[in-house]
């Protein structure tokens, strides 16, 4: 976890400690900036004040560019996850230039957890929204979402298939064409729901038996639609596939993950499938 001495420091630290405890993982705190005795004392007091104390905790202090330092550290320590505090909405300047969280998300080879609602007191994770659109990574993402739901004690998962409007390319100008468009939507929805349901039914029963899961088809622009859905249903966590190799033009034109990063609907886990296998 990368941390700064911000107003959310205590909440971010407590959230990271809880995550490490839930997954029985090793937690490394990283501060990119000057190390002073005052900072060390303040930070360690925060860590010790937490009621949750994972077995393996360490703190690192380095000088340099935050993005480069955290990315290098994640590679060096073979991290499975980077945890970062994030803003709900970034302004236009940051959208194009890229905040620290955005840059790390684009370039990281491991999964990223962006926290927009950190809390000192734990707010149980109850509802997780997961992208279920057709992709080579989606099967792994769905399986990981059930593992995560069980670890966090979540009771509900919504597996969302985003269907592009271009797939329902039917001109509607009378009752007959409206019916044709409606039938095509229903057919596409059934196809996607069947595909995603088949994934879940093949998972071990121990992962799925305690989870109330459903599939949900939505029509619209990928990334934007699922982000809006997660916001409307007040999900506690949104899980998305990672996108790799975003070039210059990808940064100028909003893509799946970019829609999410532009206006975070809730806490977001961007899952690197290679790390989760």
C-alpha positions as CSV (number, residue, x, y, z in Angstrom):
1,X,0.0,0.0,0.0
2,X,1.2,3.4,-1.0
3,X,0.4,6.0,1.7
4,X,0.7,9.8,2.2
5,X,0.0,11.9,5.2
6,X,-3.4,12.9,4.1
7,X,-6.7,13.4,6.1
8,X,-7.7,9.8,5.1
9,X,-4.4,8.2,6.4
10,X,-5.9,6.5,9.4
11,X,-8.9,5.1,7.4
12,X,-6.6,3.9,4.6
13,X,-4.2,2.2,7.0
14,X,-7.1,0.5,8.8
15,X,-8.6,-0.7,5.5
16,X,-5.2,-2.1,4.4
17,X,-4.7,-3.9,7.7
18,X,-8.1,-5.5,7.4
19,X,-7.5,-6.6,3.8
20,X,-4.2,-8.3,4.8
21,X,-6.0,-10.0,7.7
22,X,-8.9,-11.2,5.5
23,X,-6.5,-12.8,3.0
24,X,-3.8,-13.8,5.5
25,X,-1.3,-11.8,3.4
26,X,1.9,-9.9,4.0
27,X,1.4,-6.1,4.0
28,X,4.1,-3.7,3.0
29,X,3.4,0.0,3.6
30,X,5.3,2.4,1.2
31,X,5.8,6.1,1.7
32,X,7.5,8.0,-1.1
33,X,9.0,11.1,0.6
34,X,11.4,12.2,3.3
35,X,11.6,10.0,6.3
36,X,11.6,11.8,9.7
37,X,11.4,10.5,13.3
38,X,8.1,12.4,13.7
39,X,6.6,10.8,10.6
40,X,7.8,7.3,11.7
41,X,6.4,7.8,15.2
42,X,3.0,9.1,13.9
43,X,2.6,6.3,11.4
44,X,3.6,3.5,13.7
45,X,1.2,4.8,16.4
46,X,-1.6,4.6,13.8
47,X,-0.7,1.0,12.9
48,X,-0.5,-0.1,16.5
49,X,-3.9,1.6,17.3
50,X,-5.7,-0.7,14.9
51,X,-7.7,-3.6,16.5
52,X,-6.6,-5.7,13.5
53,X,-3.0,-6.8,13.5
54,X,-1.9,-9.1,10.6
55,X,1.2,-11.2,11.3
56,X,3.4,-9.8,8.6
57,X,3.7,-6.0,8.4
58,X,6.6,-3.8,7.3
59,X,7.1,-0.1,6.4
60,X,9.4,1.2,3.6
61,X,10.5,4.8,3.0
62,X,11.9,5.9,-0.3
63,X,12.7,9.1,-2.2
64,X,11.7,9.4,-5.8
65,X,8.8,9.5,-8.2
66,X,5.7,7.9,-6.5
67,X,4.6,6.0,-9.6
68,X,8.0,4.6,-10.4
69,X,8.8,3.7,-6.8
70,X,5.6,1.9,-6.2
71,X,5.7,0.1,-9.5
72,X,9.3,-1.0,-9.0
73,X,8.5,-2.1,-5.4
74,X,5.5,-4.2,-6.6
75,X,7.7,-6.0,-9.1
76,X,10.6,-6.4,-6.6
77,X,8.3,-7.9,-3.9
78,X,6.2,-9.8,-6.4
79,X,3.1,-8.2,-5.0
80,X,-0.4,-9.5,-5.8
81,X,-2.1,-6.3,-5.0
82,X,-1.4,-2.5,-4.7
83,X,-3.8,-0.6,-2.5
84,X,-4.3,3.1,-3.2
85,X,-6.5,5.9,-1.9
86,X,-8.4,7.6,-4.8
87,X,-10.7,10.5,-5.5
88,X,-14.3,9.9,-6.6
89,X,-13.9,12.3,-9.5
90,X,-10.8,13.7,-11.1
91,X,-10.8,17.1,-12.8
92,X,-10.3,17.5,-16.5
93,X,-6.6,18.3,-16.1
94,X,-5.9,15.2,-14.2
95,X,-7.9,13.1,-16.6
96,X,-5.5,13.8,-19.4
97,X,-2.3,14.2,-17.4
98,X,-3.0,11.2,-15.1
99,X,-3.0,11.1,-11.4
100,X,-0.7,8.8,-9.4
101,X,-3.5,6.2,-9.1
102,X,-4.4,6.4,-12.8
103,X,-0.7,6.0,-13.9
104,X,-0.1,3.1,-11.6
105,X,-3.4,1.5,-12.7
106,X,-2.3,1.7,-16.4
107,X,1.2,0.4,-15.9
108,X,0.9,-2.1,-13.0
109,X,1.4,-5.8,-13.6
110,X,-0.5,-6.7,-10.5
111,X,-4.1,-6.1,-9.3
112,X,-5.1,-2.6,-8.0
113,X,-7.6,-1.8,-5.3
114,X,-8.8,1.9,-5.4
115,X,-10.4,3.0,-2.1
116,X,-12.8,6.0,-2.3
117,X,-14.7,5.2,0.9
118,X,-12.1,4.2,3.5
119,X,-13.4,3.9,7.0
120,X,-11.8,3.6,10.4
121,X,-14.8,1.5,11.5
122,X,-15.4,-1.4,9.2
123,X,-18.4,-1.2,6.9
124,X,-19.1,-4.8,5.9
125,X,-18.9,-5.5,2.1
126,X,-22.4,-6.8,1.2
127,X,-22.8,-6.4,-2.6
128,X,-20.1,-6.9,-5.2
129,X,-20.6,-6.0,-8.9
130,X,-18.4,-7.9,-11.3
131,X,-17.9,-7.4,-15.1
132,X,-19.0,-10.4,-17.0
133,X,-18.5,-9.3,-20.5
134,X,-16.9,-11.6,-23.0
135,X,-13.1,-11.6,-22.6
136,X,-10.3,-14.1,-22.1
137,X,-9.9,-12.8,-18.6
138,X,-13.5,-12.9,-17.5
139,X,-13.7,-16.5,-16.3
140,X,-10.8,-15.9,-13.9
141,X,-12.3,-12.6,-12.8
142,X,-15.6,-14.3,-12.0
143,X,-13.9,-17.1,-10.0
144,X,-11.8,-14.6,-8.1
145,X,-14.9,-12.5,-7.3
146,X,-16.4,-15.5,-5.4
147,X,-13.2,-16.1,-3.5
148,X,-13.1,-12.4,-2.6
149,X,-16.8,-12.4,-1.6
150,X,-16.3,-15.3,0.7
151,X,-13.2,-13.7,2.3
152,X,-15.0,-10.4,2.9
153,X,-18.3,-12.0,4.0
154,X,-20.2,-10.5,1.1
155,X,-23.6,-12.1,0.5
156,X,-24.5,-10.8,-3.0
157,X,-22.7,-10.8,-6.4
158,X,-24.1,-9.2,-9.5
159,X,-22.4,-10.4,-12.7
160,X,-23.0,-7.7,-15.3
161,X,-22.8,-8.3,-19.0
162,X,-22.4,-5.1,-20.9
163,X,-23.8,-5.4,-24.4
164,X,-22.8,-2.8,-26.9
165,X,-25.7,-0.8,-28.5
166,X,-24.1,-1.7,-31.9
167,X,-25.2,-5.3,-31.4
168,X,-28.8,-4.1,-31.5
169,X,-28.4,-2.2,-34.7
170,X,-32.1,-2.1,-35.7
171,X,-33.8,1.0,-36.9
172,X,-37.0,1.6,-34.9
173,X,-39.6,3.6,-36.8
174,X,-42.8,1.6,-36.2
175,X,-44.3,-1.0,-33.9
176,X,-43.0,-3.9,-36.0
177,X,-39.4,-2.7,-36.0
178,X,-39.7,-1.9,-32.2
179,X,-40.8,-5.5,-31.6
180,X,-37.9,-6.7,-33.7
181,X,-35.4,-4.6,-31.7
182,X,-37.0,-5.8,-28.4
183,X,-36.7,-9.5,-29.4
184,X,-33.1,-9.0,-30.5
185,X,-32.3,-7.5,-27.1
186,X,-33.9,-10.3,-25.3
187,X,-32.0,-12.9,-27.4
188,X,-28.7,-11.2,-26.7
189,X,-29.5,-11.0,-23.0
190,X,-30.3,-14.7,-22.8
191,X,-27.1,-15.5,-24.7
192,X,-25.0,-13.5,-22.3
193,X,-26.7,-14.7,-19.2
194,X,-26.3,-18.3,-20.2
195,X,-22.6,-17.8,-20.9
196,X,-21.9,-16.2,-17.5
197,X,-24.2,-18.7,-15.6
198,X,-22.3,-21.6,-17.2
199,X,-19.0,-20.1,-15.7
200,X,-20.5,-19.9,-12.3
201,X,-22.1,-23.4,-12.3
202,X,-18.6,-24.9,-13.0
203,X,-17.1,-23.3,-9.9
204,X,-16.6,-25.4,-6.7
205,X,-19.8,-25.5,-4.6
206,X,-17.9,-24.2,-1.6
207,X,-17.3,-20.9,-3.4
208,X,-20.9,-20.3,-4.5
209,X,-23.2,-21.9,-1.9
210,X,-23.2,-19.0,0.5
211,X,-23.5,-16.3,-2.2
212,X,-26.7,-14.9,-3.6
213,X,-25.6,-14.3,-7.2
214,X,-27.4,-13.1,-10.3
215,X,-26.6,-12.1,-13.9
216,X,-27.6,-8.8,-15.3
217,X,-27.5,-7.6,-18.9
218,X,-27.2,-3.9,-19.6
219,X,-27.0,-2.1,-22.9
220,X,-24.6,0.8,-23.4
221,X,-21.0,1.9,-23.6
222,X,-18.6,-0.5,-21.8
223,X,-17.2,0.8,-18.6
224,X,-19.6,3.7,-18.3
225,X,-22.6,1.4,-18.1
226,X,-21.3,-0.9,-15.5
227,X,-20.0,2.0,-13.5
228,X,-23.4,3.6,-13.5
229,X,-25.0,0.3,-12.6
230,X,-22.7,-0.1,-9.6
231,X,-23.5,3.4,-8.4
232,X,-27.3,2.9,-8.8
233,X,-27.4,-0.4,-6.9
234,X,-25.0,1.1,-4.3
235,X,-22.4,-1.7,-4.6
236,X,-19.7,-1.8,-2.0
237,X,-17.1,-3.1,-4.5
238,X,-16.8,-3.1,-8.3
239,X,-14.4,-5.7,-9.8
240,X,-13.1,-5.2,-13.4
241,X,-10.6,-6.9,-15.7
242,X,-7.3,-5.1,-16.1
243,X,-6.6,-3.5,-19.4
244,X,-3.0,-3.6,-20.7
245,X,-0.9,-1.7,-23.1
246,X,-2.9,1.6,-23.2
247,X,-1.1,3.8,-25.6
248,X,-1.3,7.6,-26.3
249,X,-4.6,7.5,-28.1
250,X,-6.1,5.3,-25.5
251,X,-5.4,8.0,-23.0
252,X,-7.2,10.6,-25.2
253,X,-10.2,8.5,-25.8
254,X,-12.1,6.9,-22.9
255,X,-12.0,3.1,-22.8
256,X,-13.6,0.5,-20.5
257,X,-11.4,1.1,-17.4
258,X,-11.0,4.8,-18.2
259,X,-14.7,5.4,-17.8
260,X,-14.4,3.9,-14.3
261,X,-11.4,5.9,-13.4
262,X,-12.9,9.1,-14.6
263,X,-15.6,8.9,-12.0
264,X,-15.2,6.1,-9.5
265,X,-18.7,4.8,-8.5
266,X,-17.4,2.9,-5.4
267,X,-14.3,1.1,-4.3
268,X,-12.8,-0.6,-7.4
269,X,-10.7,-3.7,-7.7
270,X,-8.9,-3.9,-11.1
271,X,-8.0,-7.6,-11.4
272,X,-4.9,-8.8,-13.2
273,X,-5.9,-12.3,-14.2
274,X,-2.3,-13.5,-14.5
275,X,-1.7,-12.7,-10.9
276,X,-4.9,-14.3,-9.7
277,X,-4.5,-17.7,-11.4
